[in-house]
């Protein structure tokens, strides 16, 4: 597979007050045949992220059609699991509704933060969302004390297949505390309640890494592919790739990730959080640039038979 980078699409400018810094974890969603809505977390001056969107032309995503003037998902109530920050997990259609899985962050005293998974539901094709619950749908467990974050959901028949990150420890690098986490899998009959609290271990960090997460999974001809982001003790934050025949047993093939930083520019230092979508007979990869999206998000296009 050969991908061609097409450049930066959007970086917020603080026009509305809440949309000041970066566009974290871009998540493309096919609004209709002509429009791709890219949801993402945009931070304010205090670093708190809220979910907004950018609508782009499905034929040419460099053409911006609309930008959200207010968040479609704001911070949770004071004291709730999502009162400090929200970022995207996944957005999928379920019957006549749109499910937005998100990760809510809460700042606490004895560790850096807690991060657990919530659900918001739209009944108007992704225009507005309401929380399913003020509590997480995937909360802490004995084997997931600090992080239990849903990042990919596929509905196959009557089964929701879920890939998520689990964090149980912290790593100090250059006097900064970073979360340690890995990737796991579980299933659900309704996309809300889960069949176990343990999950199946999918990919663990290697000896150079202390965390690997943000799994984005899609079905391919011979099984599944996963694009994720890992971080090393030397602070190399980069995209990776793996394949699986069953969705639970994975083989890392990082040489096939096809996403590397450019020589310079908005993604010259970092290229991360890749997500694939097909539209208008084309295949696009949306991704974040430097500083985990501080410089905004852009895209690449798959060049078929070239």
C-alpha positions in Angstrom: 0.0 0.0 0.0 1.2 3.5 -0.9 -0.2 6.6 0.8 0.2 10.1 -0.4 0.1 12.9 2.2 -2.3 15.7 1.2 -1.5 18.1 4.0 -3.0 19.9 6.9 -6.8 20.4 7.0 -7.5 22.3 10.2 -6.0 23.7 13.4 -8.3 25.8 15.7 -7.7 29.5 16.2 -9.7 30.2 19.4 -12.6 31.9 17.5 -15.2 30.7 20.0 -13.2 30.7 23.2 -13.3 27.0 23.9 -11.5 26.0 20.6 -8.1 27.3 21.4 -5.5 24.6 21.2 -5.0 21.5 19.0 -7.3 18.9 17.5 -6.7 15.6 19.4 -7.7 12.2 18.1 -9.5 13.0 14.8 -12.3 10.6 14.1 -13.8 10.7 10.6 -17.5 9.7 10.3 -19.4 9.5 7.1 -22.3 12.0 7.6 -23.7 11.3 4.2 -22.3 10.4 0.7 -20.8 13.8 0.2 -19.6 14.9 3.7 -17.1 13.4 6.2 -17.5 14.8 9.7 -14.2 14.7 11.6 -14.9 14.7 15.3 -12.1 15.6 17.7 -11.1 17.0 21.1 -10.2 20.7 21.1 -8.7 22.3 24.2 -9.3 25.6 25.8 -6.7 27.9 27.5 -6.7 25.7 30.6 -6.0 22.5 28.6 -9.5 21.1 29.0 -10.7 19.3 25.9 -14.3 19.3 24.5 -15.6 17.4 21.4 -16.2 19.5 18.3 -16.1 18.7 14.6 -15.0 19.8 11.1 -17.1 18.8 8.1 -15.1 18.2 4.9 -15.8 17.4 1.3 -15.7 13.6 0.8 -14.3 14.1 -2.7 -11.6 16.5 -1.5 -11.1 16.7 2.3 -9.0 19.8 2.0 -12.3 21.6 1.3 -13.8 22.5 4.7 -17.6 22.8 4.6 -18.4 23.7 8.3 -16.8 23.9 11.7 -18.7 23.5 14.9 -19.3 26.7 16.8 -20.0 25.0 20.1 -19.0 21.6 21.5 -21.2 18.6 20.7 -19.9 17.1 23.9 -18.9 19.4 26.8 -17.2 18.6 30.1 -19.1 16.5 32.6 -20.5 17.8 35.9 -18.1 18.8 38.7 -16.9 15.6 40.5 -17.9 13.3 37.6 -15.4 11.0 35.8 -15.3 13.4 32.8 -15.1 16.8 34.5 -11.6 17.7 33.4 -11.2 16.6 29.8 -12.9 14.5 27.1 -11.4 12.9 24.0 -12.8 10.6 21.4 -12.8 6.9 21.3 -15.0 5.9 18.4 -18.2 7.0 16.6 -20.5 4.3 15.0 -24.1 3.9 13.7 -26.3 1.7 15.7 -29.7 1.3 14.0 -31.1 4.8 13.7 -28.7 6.3 16.3 -25.1 7.4 16.5 -23.0 6.1 19.4 -20.1 8.3 20.5 -17.7 6.4 22.7 -15.4 8.8 24.5 -12.8 8.9 27.3 -13.4 11.1 30.3 -10.5 12.4 32.4 -10.6 13.5 36.0 -7.7 15.2 37.7 -6.8 13.8 41.1 -4.1 14.4 43.7 -2.1 11.2 44.1 -1.7 10.3 40.5 -1.8 12.4 37.3 -5.3 11.6 36.3 -8.0 8.9 35.9 -9.5 8.0 32.5 -12.6 5.9 31.9 -15.0 5.4 29.1 -18.4 7.1 28.6 -21.1 7.0 25.9 -23.1 9.8 24.3 -25.9 9.1 21.9 -27.3 11.1 18.9 -30.7 10.7 17.4 -30.2 13.4 14.7 -27.4 11.9 12.6 -24.6 13.2 14.8 -25.7 16.8 15.1 -26.2 16.7 18.9 -25.3 14.2 21.6 -26.6 13.4 25.0 -24.8 11.4 27.6 -26.2 7.9 28.1 -25.1 8.1 31.8 -23.2 10.5 34.1 -21.1 7.5 35.1 -18.7 5.5 32.9 -20.0 2.6 30.9 -16.5 1.1 31.3 -15.2 2.0 34.8 -12.1 0.9 36.8 -11.5 -2.7 37.6 -9.0 -4.6 39.7 -6.7 -4.9 36.6 -7.4 -1.4 35.4 -7.0 1.1 38.3 -6.2 4.3 36.4 -7.2 3.8 32.7 -9.9 1.8 30.9 -10.4 3.7 27.6 -12.4 2.4 24.7 -10.9 3.4 21.3 -12.4 1.0 18.7 -15.9 -0.5 18.4 -17.1 -2.8 15.5 -20.6 -4.1 15.4 -20.7 -7.5 13.7 -24.1 -9.2 13.7 -25.4 -9.0 17.3 -21.9 -8.6 18.8 -20.1 -5.4 19.7 -16.3 -6.0 19.5 -14.3 -3.5 21.6 -10.6 -2.8 21.7 -9.5 -0.6 24.6 -6.5 0.6 26.6 -5.8 -0.4 30.2 -3.5 1.5 32.5 -2.2 0.2 35.9 1.0 2.0 36.5 3.1 5.2 35.8 6.5 5.9 34.4 8.7 8.8 35.3 10.8 10.2 32.4 12.8 13.4 32.8 10.9 14.1 36.0 7.5 13.9 34.2 4.9 11.3 35.1 3.4 9.3 32.2 0.8 6.6 32.2 1.8 3.0 31.3 -0.8 1.0 29.3 -1.5 -1.8 26.9 -4.2 -2.9 24.5 -7.1 -5.4 25.3 -10.2 -6.7 23.8 -13.7 -7.5 25.1 -17.3 -8.0 23.7 -20.8 -6.7 24.4 -24.3 -7.7 23.4 -25.6 -4.1 23.4 -22.5 -1.9 23.2 -23.1 -0.6 26.8 -22.6 -3.6 29.1 -19.6 -5.8 28.9 -19.1 -9.5 29.3 -16.1 -9.3 31.5 -13.9 -7.0 33.5 -10.6 -8.6 32.5 -10.5 -8.6 28.7 -8.1 -10.4 26.4 -4.6 -9.1 26.2 -3.9 -8.1 22.5 -0.6 -6.2 22.4 1.9 -5.4 25.1 4.7 -2.8 25.0 8.1 -4.2 23.9 11.3 -3.7 25.9 11.9 -0.2 24.4 8.3 0.9 25.1 6.4 1.7 28.3 3.0 2.3 26.7 1.0 1.2 23.6 -2.6 2.2 23.0 -5.2 4.2 21.0 -6.0 1.0 19.0 -8.0 1.8 15.8 -9.3 -1.5 14.3 -11.0 -2.1 11.0 -12.1 -5.3 9.1 -10.0 -6.3 6.1 -10.2 -9.2 3.6 -8.2 -11.7 5.7 -9.2 -10.5 9.2 -8.5 -7.3 11.0 -5.9 -4.5 10.9 -5.0 -2.3 13.9 -3.3 1.1 13.9 -2.1 2.3 17.2 0.4 4.7 18.9 3.3 3.7 21.1 5.8 5.6 23.2 9.4 4.6 24.1 11.5 5.4 27.1 13.4 7.7 24.7 10.1 9.5 24.0 9.6 8.4 20.5 5.8 8.8 20.1 4.9 7.1 16.8 2.2 5.1 14.9 2.3 1.3 14.6 0.5 -1.4 12.8 -0.7 -5.0 13.4 -2.9 -7.7 11.8 -5.1 -10.4 13.2 -7.2 -13.2 11.8 -9.6 -13.2 14.7 -9.3 -9.8 16.4 -7.7 -11.2 19.5 -4.3 -12.6 18.4 -2.2 -10.0 16.8 1.1 -9.8 14.9 2.9 -6.5 15.0 4.0 -5.3 11.6 5.2 -1.7 12.4 7.0 -1.6 9.1 3.6 -1.5 7.4 2.2 1.5 9.4 2.8 3.8 6.4 2.6 6.9 8.7 5.9 8.7 9.5 6.6 12.3 10.2 7.4 14.6 7.3 10.7 16.3 6.8 9.3 19.5 8.2 6.0 21.4 8.9 2.9 20.7 10.9 3.7 16.9 11.0 7.5 17.2 10.8 8.1 16.0 14.4 5.1 13.7 15.0 2.4 11.8 13.0 0.0 9.9 15.2 -3.6 8.7 15.8 -4.3 7.4 12.3 -7.9 6.5 11.4 -9.0 5.0 8.0 -12.2 5.8 6.2 -13.6 5.0 2.7 -15.7 7.6 0.9 -16.4 8.5 -2.8 -14.5 5.3 -3.9 -11.4 6.6 -2.1 -9.6 5.6 1.0 -8.3 8.3 3.4 -6.2 8.3 6.5 -6.8 11.1 8.9 -4.1 11.8 11.5 -2.7 14.2 14.0 0.5 16.2 13.7 3.1 17.6 16.1 2.5 17.6 19.8 -0.3 15.0 19.6 -2.4 17.3 17.5 -1.3 20.7 18.8 -0.7 21.7 15.1 -4.0 20.2 14.0 -5.0 17.3 11.8 -4.5 16.4 8.1 -4.9 13.4 5.9 -3.3 11.1 3.4 -4.9 9.3 0.4 -4.3 5.7 -0.6 -2.9 5.4 -4.1 -4.5 2.3 -5.7 -2.2 0.4 -8.1 0.4 3.1 -8.1 
